[in-house]
Amino acid sequence: MPESSAAEPAPASASDAAAPAAPAGQVHVSSHPAVLHKLALLRQETTEPKKFRELVREISWLVGYEALADARLRPVDVTTPLEEIEGSQLADRIGLIPILRAGLGMVDAMLELMPTAQVWHLGLFRDERTLRPVEYYNRLPDSATVDLCLILDPMLATGGSATAAIEVLKRWGATRIKLINLIAAPEGVRAVSQAHPDVAIHCAALDRQLDERGYILPGLGDAGDRQFGTGRDTVS
């Protein structure tokens, strides 16, 4: 069953022409040298699945670190070996929402940053007849149990799956949502920003455009297949 992080369908008008600029404001593209270095290795077609998974994890940690810069804090008393001081702890209850299956590779990195985060899985696949995302797995509890939801998905292509995931979380009762991607296309950023202007997008790279198949250019191919060594890799 195709996962959301594989190529999503491109709009009929997609071509080799440059895509319109993505909206600014809620879009945060990392410029950290370590991210750029690791991203170049991740894109390389000769990178084997084991190394690819390691790079996904490392880049996710760095992008996630930047995405949490505005997380809310609460004061806490701390006793050092020498004296007592006032420190800080995360006040937000944070939920990680990996989009199956490619988003799974981002979870461990985020749990290193936030060991107490809740993890809720959401499965979406593309209906080949309607070209719309279909929800096939959802184990969210009856009402929201977190203050901040971080949707984890390596690739933001057309934005269809991301938009659907955000809608699911808002119906659940989530009021603060961020999207964590490794690579995004302007078309996907535009779709998410227009549908949900309150949702911030954090990514390692904003690429040029989608091709006629819905793959991000220059991209890295199918993030799920490259992580898990399945299928015939298509390099974009």
C-alpha positions in Angstrom: 0.0 0.0 0.0 1.6 3.3 -1.0 2.5 5.6 1.9 2.0 9.3 1.9 5.6 10.1 1.8 6.0 8.5 -1.6 5.2 10.7 -4.6 1.8 12.3 -4.4 0.0 13.1 -7.7 1.1 16.3 -9.3 -1.5 18.8 -10.5 -2.3 18.4 -14.2 -0.5 21.6 -14.9 2.8 20.5 -13.4 5.6 20.9 -15.8 9.3 21.6 -15.9 8.6 25.3 -15.5 9.6 26.8 -12.2 6.9 26.6 -9.5 5.6 29.8 -7.9 7.4 30.9 -4.8 6.1 29.3 -1.6 4.3 31.5 1.0 6.6 33.1 3.6 6.0 33.6 7.3 5.0 30.1 8.5 7.6 28.3 6.4 11.0 27.7 8.1 13.8 26.3 6.0 16.9 25.3 7.9 20.2 26.9 6.9 22.3 25.1 9.5 25.6 23.8 7.9 25.2 20.4 9.5 21.7 20.0 8.0 23.0 21.0 4.5 25.9 18.6 4.8 23.8 15.7 5.8 21.1 16.5 3.3 23.6 16.3 0.4 24.4 12.7 1.6 20.8 11.9 1.9 20.0 12.9 -1.6 22.9 10.9 -3.1 21.5 7.9 -5.1 24.3 5.6 -3.9 23.4 6.0 -0.2 22.4 2.6 1.1 19.3 2.1 3.3 21.2 1.8 6.5 23.0 5.1 6.0 19.8 6.6 4.6 18.0 5.8 7.8 20.8 7.2 9.9 20.7 10.5 8.0 16.9 10.7 8.2 17.3 10.4 12.0 20.1 13.0 12.2 18.4 15.6 10.0 15.1 15.0 11.8 16.8 15.8 15.2 18.3 19.0 13.8 15.1 20.2 12.2 13.0 19.2 15.2 15.4 21.1 17.5 14.8 24.3 15.5 11.0 23.7 15.4 10.9 23.6 19.2 12.5 27.0 19.6 9.1 28.5 20.7 7.9 25.7 22.9 6.4 26.9 26.2 8.3 26.5 29.4 7.5 26.4 33.1 9.8 27.2 36.0 11.2 24.4 38.1 13.4 24.3 41.2 16.8 22.8 40.7 19.3 21.8 43.3 22.9 21.7 42.0 25.8 20.3 44.1 26.4 23.9 45.2 23.1 25.7 45.5 19.4 25.9 44.5 18.4 27.7 41.4 15.3 28.2 39.2 15.4 26.2 36.0 13.0 25.5 33.2 11.1 22.5 31.9 8.9 22.1 28.8 5.3 23.0 29.8 3.8 21.7 26.5 2.5 18.2 26.3 3.9 17.2 22.9 2.5 14.6 20.5 4.4 13.1 17.6 2.3 12.1 14.7 4.3 10.1 12.2 2.6 9.5 8.8 3.0 5.8 8.0 5.3 4.5 6.9 8.1 6.9 6.0 7.4 9.1 9.0 8.5 6.2 11.3 12.1 7.0 10.6 11.8 10.4 12.2 10.3 9.3 15.5 13.4 8.1 17.4 15.2 11.4 16.8 12.2 13.4 18.1 11.9 11.2 21.2 15.6 11.9 22.0 14.7 15.6 22.1 11.4 15.0 24.0 11.5 11.6 25.8 8.0 12.2 27.3 6.3 12.9 24.1 3.3 10.9 23.1 3.4 9.0 19.8 0.2 8.6 17.8 0.3 6.9 14.4 -1.7 8.0 11.4 -1.9 6.1 8.1 -2.9 7.6 4.8 -2.7 6.3 1.3 -3.6 7.6 -2.1 -6.7 6.4 -3.8 -5.6 5.7 -7.4 -9.0 6.5 -8.8 -9.7 9.8 -7.1 -6.1 10.7 -6.4 -7.2 11.8 -2.9 -5.6 10.7 0.4 -7.5 8.1 2.3 -7.2 7.5 6.0 -6.7 3.8 6.8 -5.2 3.9 10.3 -6.0 6.1 13.2 -5.6 5.2 16.8 -6.0 8.7 18.3 -8.0 8.7 21.6 -11.4 10.4 21.7 -10.1 13.8 22.5 -6.8 15.6 22.3 -4.3 14.7 25.1 -1.5 17.1 24.0 -0.9 20.8 23.6 1.4 20.7 20.5 1.2 18.2 17.7 4.2 17.6 15.4 3.4 15.8 12.2 6.4 13.8 10.9 6.7 13.1 7.2 9.9 13.2 5.2 8.4 14.6 2.0 5.9 17.4 1.4 5.0 17.0 -2.2 1.5 18.1 -3.3 0.4 18.6 0.3 -2.7 16.4 0.0 -1.7 14.0 2.8 -0.4 16.7 5.0 -3.6 18.7 4.7 -5.7 15.6 5.4 -3.6 14.8 8.5 -4.0 18.4 9.8 -7.7 18.2 9.3 -7.8 14.9 11.3 -5.9 16.5 14.2 -8.0 19.6 14.3 -11.2 17.5 14.4 -9.5 15.6 17.3 -9.2 18.9 19.1 -5.5 19.9 18.5 -5.1 23.6 18.5 -1.3 23.9 17.9 0.2 21.9 15.0 3.5 22.0 13.2 4.6 20.0 10.2 8.2 18.6 10.2 9.6 17.6 6.8 13.0 16.9 5.4 12.2 18.1 1.9 9.3 20.2 0.7 8.0 21.3 -2.7 6.6 24.8 -3.3 3.3 23.3 -4.4 2.9 21.4 -1.2 3.9 24.3 1.0 1.4 26.5 -0.9 -1.4 24.0 -0.5 -0.9 23.5 3.3 -0.4 27.3 3.9 -3.6 28.2 2.0 -5.7 25.5 3.8 -4.1 25.9 7.2 -2.3 29.2 7.6 -1.9 28.7 11.3 0.3 25.6 10.8 4.0 26.2 10.7 6.2 24.1 8.3 9.7 23.3 9.3 12.0 21.6 6.7 15.6 21.0 5.8 15.1 22.1 2.2 12.5 23.7 -0.1 13.1 22.2 -3.5 12.4 23.6 -7.0 9.1 21.9 -8.1 7.2 18.7 -8.7 7.5 16.7 -11.9 4.6 15.2 -13.8 4.6 12.1 -11.5 4.4 14.1 -8.4 8.0 13.6 -7.4 9.9 16.5 -5.8 12.8 17.9 -8.0 15.7 17.6 -7.3 14.4 15.6 -4.3 15.7 12.2 -3.2 13.3 9.6 -4.7 10.9 7.6 -2.6 11.7 8.2 1.1 9.8 5.1 2.3 11.5 2.8 -0.2 14.9 4.2 0.4 14.6 3.8 4.2 13.2 0.3 4.1 14.9 -1.1 1.0 11.7 -1.9 -0.8 10.5 -1.3 -4.3 12.6 0.0 -7.2 14.0 3.3 -6.2 13.1 6.2 -8.4 15.6 9.0 -8.1 14.3 12.5 -8.4 
